[in-house]
Amino acid sequence: MKKNLILSIETSCDETSIAVIQNWTEVLSLEIATSIALHQKTKWIIPEEAARAQVDYLNPVFNDALKNAWKTIEEIDVIAVTKWPGLIWSLMAWITFANTLSFIYKKPLLWVNHIYWHIFWNLLERKAEDVKFPAIILTVSWWHNEIHLMKSFNEIELIWESLDDSAGEAFDKCWRMIWLWYPAWKDVWELAKKWDKKAFNFPRWMIWSWDFNFSFSGLKTSVLYKIQNSEKENISWKNDFLEENKNDLAASFQEAICDILVKKTLKAVEKFWAKQIHLAWWVSANLRLRELFWEKIKKQNVNLEILWPKKMVYCTDNWAMIWAAAYFQEIEGKNIVDVDMN
């Protein structure tokens, strides 16, 4: 199948991103529209609002991507679109759009697994030979929290995941409790970095469990109870308590989340004799998480490499994860995306 020009579409949540890629590696154009400003009003993603915004972005983003690449839809060889998982209404808007383009212009359609392609994010700025197998992949987002074992570019196994809430969700919900902005997965570090991360001893749920699964719902409850019980502890009630302690609260719950992620990941590294750790998805942008990984690796004095996206744009949903994954699979002569030839 000819794949010189790819129209790549990512729209699983509140980001709408389209790019035109040439020969898997050359980005001819990139357009991203986000509805974060819309969700900041409620400090939360409302799926219906996100989907309506996606519909509004349909034509402008599509037209700009082709225009800035100096290409027409007739010249496109393949259309790639995220099929699952994600916000169902956001996905449906663009799946319908991609299907329509594919049908009208007789273009092959690549169905993309959203979670799987996140694994390839921090390979965007690196070469295939930079990857050492086996590697442990920690994916940390608002929706999902998982550990994958990568034995090769085409042999990737999900080994553990969050049993309830993800780290990203815990960040945002705890952030909302102390009346601060959305999203929190990155910006919490700015507030917390100069404050006492040991001020509040929040629990590290399942950190010493026999398995490698995660749980963050108990941490959120602990932060809520700390705020609600502040009056009983003879501290100024809610408003004053939050104003006086929000920095220490942020630092403390951030440390708890990062501590869980780091220790569970290093435990998986030890079990599978991994040579590298790869961080991917939104929470990989949190600088305290990166810093704590380096601290623990240095303390253990082990020969272990850790990779994360160099550019913050690669920590968010974007077109790049689709073609990056396809590119590295092409190296091994395989392509595991689903293809619909219409």
C-alpha positions in Angstrom: 0.0 0.0 0.0 1.4 3.4 -1.0 2.0 5.5 2.1 3.9 8.6 0.9 1.4 11.1 2.3 -0.5 10.5 5.4 -3.3 12.7 6.8 -3.1 12.0 10.6 -6.0 12.9 12.9 -5.9 12.8 16.7 -9.1 13.7 18.6 -9.7 11.4 21.6 -10.3 14.1 24.2 -10.2 17.9 24.1 -7.4 18.3 21.6 -8.0 18.4 17.9 -4.8 17.8 15.9 -4.3 17.1 12.2 -1.0 16.8 10.4 0.2 15.9 6.9 3.1 13.6 7.1 5.4 12.6 4.2 7.2 9.2 4.2 6.4 8.7 7.9 9.0 11.1 9.1 8.7 14.5 7.5 6.0 16.8 9.0 4.7 19.0 6.2 2.0 20.7 8.4 0.6 20.6 12.0 -2.6 22.1 13.3 -3.8 21.8 16.9 -7.0 23.3 18.3 -7.6 22.8 22.0 -10.7 23.5 24.2 -8.7 23.8 27.5 -9.8 27.4 27.9 -13.4 26.2 27.7 -12.8 23.5 30.4 -10.9 25.9 32.7 -14.2 27.6 33.4 -15.4 24.5 35.1 -11.9 23.1 36.0 -13.0 19.9 34.4 -13.5 18.3 31.0 -17.2 18.0 30.2 -17.5 15.4 27.4 -20.4 17.0 25.7 -18.7 20.4 25.6 -15.5 18.9 24.3 -17.4 17.1 21.5 -19.2 20.3 20.5 -15.9 22.1 20.3 -14.5 19.2 18.2 -17.3 19.7 15.7 -16.6 23.4 15.5 -12.9 22.6 14.8 -13.6 20.1 12.0 -13.3 22.2 8.8 -10.9 24.9 10.0 -8.3 22.5 11.3 -8.6 20.1 8.3 -8.4 22.9 5.7 -5.4 24.6 7.5 -3.5 21.3 7.7 -3.8 20.8 3.9 -3.3 24.4 3.1 -0.1 24.7 5.1 1.3 21.5 3.6 0.5 22.8 0.1 -1.4 19.6 -0.6 -5.0 18.6 -1.6 -7.1 15.8 -0.2 -6.7 14.1 -3.6 -2.9 13.8 -3.1 -3.3 12.1 0.3 -2.4 8.4 0.2 -3.7 7.3 3.7 -5.9 8.7 6.4 -5.1 7.7 10.0 -7.5 8.4 12.8 -7.8 7.6 16.5 -10.6 5.0 16.9 -10.4 4.1 20.6 -10.3 4.7 23.5 -11.3 8.2 24.5 -14.4 10.4 24.9 -17.0 8.7 22.8 -18.6 11.8 21.4 -15.3 13.4 20.5 -14.2 10.2 18.8 -17.4 9.8 16.9 -17.2 13.3 15.4 -13.9 12.7 13.8 -14.3 9.0 13.0 -17.4 10.0 11.0 -15.4 12.7 9.3 -12.5 10.4 8.5 -14.8 7.7 7.3 -16.5 10.2 5.0 -13.2 11.4 3.5 -12.1 7.8 3.1 -15.3 6.8 1.3 -15.6 9.8 -1.0 -11.9 10.0 -2.0 -11.2 6.2 -1.9 -8.4 6.5 0.6 -7.3 3.6 2.9 -8.1 4.3 6.5 -5.8 3.4 9.4 -7.6 2.8 12.8 -5.3 3.8 15.7 -5.4 2.6 19.2 -4.9 5.7 21.3 -3.2 4.2 24.3 -0.8 2.0 22.3 0.6 5.0 20.4 1.4 6.9 23.5 4.1 4.4 24.1 6.0 5.8 21.1 5.9 9.5 22.1 9.3 10.0 23.4 10.8 8.2 20.4 9.8 11.2 18.2 13.1 13.0 18.9 15.3 9.8 18.9 16.5 7.1 16.5 15.6 3.4 16.6 19.0 2.5 17.9 18.5 4.7 21.0 16.0 2.2 22.3 17.3 -0.7 24.4 15.1 -3.7 25.0 13.5 -4.7 27.2 12.1 -1.4 28.3 9.5 -0.5 30.8 6.9 2.1 29.6 5.0 4.1 32.2 2.0 5.8 30.7 0.4 8.3 33.0 -2.6 10.3 31.8 -5.9 11.7 33.0 -7.7 8.5 31.9 -5.1 5.8 32.1 -2.2 4.7 34.3 -0.4 1.7 33.0 3.0 -0.1 32.9 3.9 -1.8 29.6 6.8 -4.1 28.9 8.4 -3.4 25.4 10.4 -6.3 24.1 10.6 -4.9 20.6 8.7 -2.3 18.6 6.1 -4.8 17.8 6.0 -6.8 21.0 4.5 -4.7 23.7 2.7 -6.2 26.7 0.4 -4.5 29.2 1.5 -5.8 32.6 -0.1 -3.6 35.2 -2.6 -0.7 35.4 -4.5 1.5 37.8 -7.4 -0.3 39.6 -9.4 2.9 39.9 -8.3 6.5 39.2 -5.3 7.5 37.3 -2.5 9.8 38.5 -3.6 12.5 36.1 -7.2 12.4 37.5 -5.8 12.5 41.1 -3.8 15.6 40.2 -6.7 17.4 38.7 -9.3 16.5 41.4 -6.9 17.3 44.3 -6.0 20.5 42.5 -9.7 21.4 42.2 -10.2 20.8 46.0 -7.7 23.6 46.7 -9.4 25.9 44.2 -6.7 26.1 41.7 -6.6 26.0 37.9 -7.0 23.2 35.4 -5.1 21.2 34.1 -2.9 20.3 37.1 -0.7 17.5 35.9 2.1 19.9 34.9 1.5 23.3 36.6 1.2 21.8 40.2 5.0 21.5 40.1 5.4 25.3 39.8 3.3 25.8 43.0 4.8 23.0 44.9 8.5 23.2 44.2 9.5 25.7 46.9 7.2 24.3 49.6 7.2 21.4 52.2 6.5 18.1 50.5 6.4 16.4 53.9 4.0 18.9 55.5 1.1 16.4 55.1 1.7 12.7 55.2 -0.7 11.4 52.6 -0.9 7.6 52.1 0.9 5.7 49.3 -1.8 3.2 48.5 -0.6 -0.2 47.3 3.0 1.0 47.1 4.2 -2.2 48.8 1.7 -4.6 47.4 2.9 -7.8 45.8 1.7 -6.8 42.4 2.4 -3.6 40.3 -1.0 -2.2 40.1 -1.9 1.4 41.1 -4.6 3.0 43.1 -5.2 6.7 43.6 -8.8 7.0 44.8 -7.7 6.7 48.4 -5.2 9.6 48.0 -7.9 11.9 46.7 -10.1 11.0 49.7 -7.3 11.7 52.1 -6.8 15.2 50.7 -10.5 15.8 50.9 -10.7 14.7 54.6 -7.7 16.8 55.4 -9.5 19.9 54.2 -12.8 19.0 55.7 -11.3 18.1 59.1 -9.2 21.3 59.3 -11.7 22.8 61.8 -11.5 19.9 64.1 -7.7 20.2 64.2 -8.1 23.8 65.5 -7.0 25.3 62.2 -8.8 28.2 60.6 -11.7 26.7 58.7 -11.6 26.0 55.0 -11.0 29.4 53.3 -8.1 30.4 55.7 -6.8 26.8 55.8 -6.6 26.6 52.0 -5.1 30.0 51.6 -2.4 29.3 54.2 -1.7 25.7 53.2 -2.4 25.2 49.5 1.3 25.2 48.6 2.1 22.6 51.2 -0.9 20.6 50.2 0.1 20.7 46.5 3.7 19.7 47.4 2.5 16.8 49.6 0.0 15.2 47.3 2.3 15.6 44.4 5.1 13.8 46.3 2.7 11.0 47.2 1.6 10.5 43.5 5.2 10.7 42.2 6.5 8.3 44.9 3.9 5.7 44.0 4.7 6.0 40.3 8.4 5.8 40.7 8.6 2.9 43.2 6.1 0.8 41.2 8.0 1.4 37.9 11.4 0.6 39.4 9.9 -2.6 40.9 8.8 -3.6 37.4 12.3 -2.7 36.0 13.9 -5.1 38.6 11.5 -7.9 37.8 12.0 -7.8 34.0 15.6 -6.8 34.0 14.8 -3.7 31.9 17.5 -1.6 30.4 15.4 1.6 30.0 12.4 3.4 31.4 10.2 5.4 29.1 7.8 8.0 30.5 4.8 9.0 28.3 1.6 10.9 28.4 0.4 14.1 30.2 1.9 13.5 33.7 5.3 12.9 32.2 5.5 16.7 31.9 5.6 17.0 35.7 9.2 17.9 36.5 9.0 16.5 40.1 8.2 13.1 38.6 11.3 13.3 36.4 13.4 14.6 39.2 12.3 11.8 41.6 13.1 9.1 39.0 16.7 10.5 38.7 17.0 10.6 42.5 16.0 7.0 43.0 18.1 5.7 40.1 21.1 7.5 41.3 20.5 6.3 44.9 20.3 2.7 43.7 23.4 3.2 41.6 22.1 1.1 38.7 22.9 1.3 35.0 19.5 2.4 33.9 18.5 4.9 31.2 15.3 6.9 31.4 13.6 8.6 28.4 10.9 11.2 28.3 9.6 13.7 25.7 12.1 16.6 25.3 9.4 18.9 24.1 6.3 19.5 26.2 4.1 19.4 23.1 4.8 15.7 23.0 3.3 15.2 26.4 -0.1 16.0 25.1 -2.5 14.4 22.6 -1.3 15.1 19.1 -0.9 13.8 15.6 2.7 12.8 16.2 2.0 9.6 18.1 0.3 8.0 15.1 3.1 8.4 12.6 5.8 7.8 15.2 4.4 4.4 16.1 3.9 3.5 12.4 7.4 4.6 11.5 9.1 2.4 14.2 7.0 -0.5 13.2 8.0 -0.1 9.6 11.6 -0.5 10.7 10.8 -4.1 11.6 8.8 -4.6 8.4 5.5 -4.8 10.2 2.5 -2.6 10.7 -0.1 -3.6 13.2 -2.7 -0.8 12.7 -6.1 -1.9 11.4 -6.6 -1.0 7.7 -9.9 -0.4 6.1 -9.6 -0.1 2.3 -13.2 0.9 1.7 
